[in-house]
Amino acid sequence: MPAPHNPFKAAMKAGKPQMGCWLGLADPYVAQISAGAGFDWLLIDAEHAPNDLRSITAQMQVLAGFDSHAIVRPTIGETWMIKQYLDAGAQTLLIPMVESAEQARELVRAVTYPPHGIRGVGSALARASNFSAIPDYLQTADAEICLLVQVENRAGMAALDEILQVEGVDGVFIGPADLAADMGYIGNAGAPEVEAAVLEAMGKIVASGKAGGILTLDPKMQRACLDAGATFVATNIDVTLFAAAMRNTAKAALALLPDQNATGGAQTESASRYLQQLCKHWSHKGTAEFDADKGSVRFASGNRVEMSASADQLKITATTGPRGDLEKWKQVITDHLVRFAFREELVIEWAE
């Protein structure tokens, strides 16, 4: 009986694009929900998620019952760590921050049994061999292991041509976030210079005959990479999906409640000047609309202020969302108007 077939590796060799999603919530329950969603592969992340060997193993055990292939990204490409993940049953590894062909060759050795590699021979203890139930696991395992290396900085990009020549590397994944940071565009993987570098690298990877991969939440970039020949593309992350859904749900729930309002005013012959000055002052922070007689400023937080001016009176309505700090907002409005005082001692009185 040979080692289990690696359908992900076979699909990439056949040039069949594989669509995936990142798992960073580090929980088998979430992994099971995700496995039933229909992705070709799911990556269990230990580089930027709170995973350890046991939590990764538990998630692989869950995924084994579904068609979504488990990919594991270690914290770093250390031989001892790779050995543990392989014995735990991982057949596809994505190794972060690969910067040279020599590093890639060492990774190939780490996932390969002797005499061609240095993977420890301990399959008798391992889930990978179904605890010795696969008698010829040692003889057949290497062929089903899939090694993906992650190029994500300028050093890695400079060495890409040499990395692509390393036999035993099945695919190269471009990490746009770290690459953007190293190129001087931290937090902006969508910068034209970064996207151009990614697509140029993807072209080289595809031309070399190896599989090209990427994680991007941008639909246009997803399409561009697939059009360039990428064969493993992740389009989302469980953490961001859950966080966005919870925030939107909370926002919708709070929207069912009424806003908080307070009215106030001041006696002043400069009411129009106060109104216009406050609207102008906050126009770069919120949406301001005003003329000589009335004005309003709305902020993304939900806070807003509306004012009207007559010959001798300034009227104010302060509003926050249902969970906003109305008293603090009233004080902010008061403090700003008082600082604008036009040769008078302005007194804002708020209704109880």
N, C-alpha and C positions, 0 to 999 in steps of 0.2 A: 504494500500500500504506500503510495507516494505522499509527499507533503500536500496540504490543501491547495487547490488551484487558486491563483490570484486573478480574479476577473478584471480588476482595475488595470493591472499590468498588461493583461492580454488585450484589453480594449484600447489601451494607448498604443500598443504595438500595431494594432489594426488601424490606427488613425481615427478611432471613433471618439468624438469629444465626450468628456465626462464632466458633469455639472455637480458642484458640491457646495457645502456650507461649513462654516467654522463652528466648533463647539467649545465655548469658553466658560460655560456655567458650571462645569466640573461636577455633573450630577447624572447618575444612570437614568433617573426618571426623565430628565430632559432629553437625554440621548435616545431613549425609547420613543418619545414623542417625535423627535426629529427623524429617527430611522423610518418611521411610518409615513413620512411626508413625501417620499419619492425621489430624493436625491441619489445620484449615482455613488457619491462618496461623502463622508463626513470626517472632518479633521478634528481630532482630540488634541487640544493645545496645552502643552506644558511650559511653553516659553513665556507667555503672558497671562496665563490663567492659573488658578490655584490647584493644579492637578499634581498628584504624585503617582507612584507606581500602582498603588492599590486602587485609586480612583480611576486611573486609566484602564486598568485590567477590568474593573467592574463595567465600565462603559463598553469595552470591546466585547465582553460577554453578552451584553444586551444587544449590540449591533449584530452579533453573530446570527441572530434569529431573523435578520432582515436582509434585503438585497443591497442596502447601502454599505459600501466598503469602508472599513475603518482605516484612516491614515493617522499616524501619531507624529506630532512634532515635539521632540525632546527640548529641554531647556537649552541644551548646548550639545554639540556633536562629540561628546566624550565616549570613548570606547566602552567603558564600564556601564554607562547609562544605556547605550545602544544594545549591549548584550542583554540587559535585563528586559528591555522592551520587546526584543525579539523572542526571548524565552517565554515572555508573558503572552505571546501570540500575535504580536504586530507583524504584518507582512509588508507593509508599506510605511516608510519613514520619510519625513520631510525635515532635513537638517538645516537649521538657520545659520545665517552669516558665514557662508562659504566664500573665501576670498582668493583661493589659489588652486591650481591643478594638484599640487602636492597634498593639500588638505582634502581634496576630493578623492585622491587615491587612497589616503588613509581611511576615509570613510568606507570606501569599497572593501578594504581589508577588514574593517570592523564588522561588516554585515556578511562576510564570507567565511566559511569553515576552512581550516587548514587542509591541505598544505598551501592553498592560494591566499588564505586570509588568516585572521587571528580571532575569529569568533570562538568563544569558549564552548567546549563540547560538554554540555550538561543537560541535554534534552530529556534525559530520563526524569528529571524533576519538573519538566516544563509543560505548561499548557500548550505550547506550540506543537508538541508531539502528541497531544492528547494524553499526556502522562504515560508515554511509552506504548500507547496503543497503535501508533504509526511506526511499524518496525523499520522502515527504510527512510525515516525522516532525515537522518543525517546525510544520506546520499542524494536526496532530492530537494532539500530545503532551499539551497542557493538559487535554483532556477525560478523559484516563486517569490523571492524577496525582491521588492521594488525600492530602489534608492532614488530619492528626489533631493536635490540640493538647492538651497535658497541663496540666490545672488541678490544682494540688497544694499550695496554701497559702491562707491566709485572704484575701490580696489577690486571688488568682485567683477564689476563690469569690464575693467581693464584686462582681467584674466579670463574673461568669458570664453574666448576662442580656444584657450588651452584647456579650460575645464570641460568644454564640449568634446575634446578628444580623449577624455578619460573613459576607458572601457569599464563598464559596470555601473556607470551613472545612467539611470534610465530617463531622468527628466530634470529640467532646470526650472525652478520657480522664481519669478522676479517679484521682489518685495517692494512695492511702490512707496510705502510710507517711510521706511528707513532710507530708501534711495533718495526720496525727496528731501529729507532732512540733511543727508550728506551732500546733496547738491546745493544746499542753501535755501530750500523751500520747505522748511519744517511745517507740518500741518497742512500742506498744500500739494497733495499728490496729483491734483488735477492741473498743475501748472503746465503750460504747453511744452516747456523744456523737458519736464519729467516724463510726460506722456510720450514725447518723441523718442526719448531714451529707452523707455520700456518697449515700445513697438519695434525699434531698431534691434533691440536685444532679442525680442520674440522672433523676429525674422531670422536671426542667426541660429537660434535654437532649432527652429523648424527645419531650416536648411541643412542642419547637421544630422537630421534624422532622429534626434531625441525629442521627447515630449516637452512642450512648453506649458507653463502654468502661471496663474496669477489669482490673487484675491482682490477684487475691486467691487465697490458698491455702486459704481457709476454705470448705468445701463449702456451709455455710449461707448465707454471704454471696454466693457464686457463684449459688446458687439465687435469692436475694433480688434480685440485680441483673438476672438474666435475667427474673424475674417483673415487674420494674419496666420492662422494655423494652430493656435493654442489648443491643447487637447485635455487640459484639466483646469477648469475655471470655477472658482468659488464666488458666489454672488451676494452672500450675506453672512451675518454672524449672529448666533443665538442671543448673545448678550445685548447687542444693539437692538435687535428685534423686540426682545422682551422689555427692555428699558423704554423704548419708544412707545410700545403698546400700553405699558402701565402709565406713562406720563400722559398720553392722550386720553386714556380712560379716566384718570383722575381729573384732568382738565374738563372733560365732558360731565363728570359727576358734579364738580363744583359749579359748573355753569348752570346747573339746575337751581342753585341757590341765588337769592337776590344780592345785588351789589350793596355796599355800605355807602351812605351819603351823609354829608354834613353841609350845612349852609352857614355862611358868615358874610361879613361885610365891614366896610369902614366909611366914615364920613370924610370926604376929601374933595377938593375942587380939582384935583389932578387925577381923578379916577381913570380917565382914558389913557393917560400917560403910564400909570401903573399897569393897566391891562396890557398895553402894547409892549411895554418893556419886559414883562414876565414872559409873554409869548415869544418874543424875539430871543430872550435869553435861553429858553428851553427848546427852541426850534431845531437845534442840531442833535437833541437827544430824543425827541418825540415828534409826533405829527401835530403841527401848530396851524391853526386857522384863526385869523383875526382881522378886524378893522377898528375904527375909532370907537365903536359902541359895544362890541362884543368880541369874545375870543375864547378859544379852547386849546388845550394841549393834551394829547393822548400818548401814553407810554406803553411799550410792549408788556410791561409788568401787569397792566390792567388799571394802573392809577391814571386818573385824569382830573383836570380842573377846567371849570367853565366859569367865565366872568362876563359881567355886563357893567357898563359905565353910564352914569347920568351926570348932570352938571355938578352934583355935590355928593355922589354916593357910588362906591364900588361894591358890587354884589358878587359873591363867590360861592360856587358849589364844588366841594371836594368829593371825589368818588374813588373807592378802591373795590377790588373784588371781594367775594364773600369771606376770604381768609386773609385779606390785607390788613395792615396796621393803620387804621384810619386816623388815630390820634397822632401818630408819627407823621403821616402825610399832611395833616392839617398844620403841624408845626413847621414842616419843610416849606409849605406855601407861605406861611406867616413870616418865617425868617427871611425868605427871599424878597418879599414885598417890602418889609421893613428896611432892608438894606438899600432899596431903591429910593428911599424917602426923599421927596423933592422939597427940601427946605421946610420940613414939618416933621412932627413926631406922629407917625402913622400908628393907629391902634386898630388891630383886627379883632373883631368880636365874633365868636362862633356861637350859634344857637345850641342850647342844651339838648 
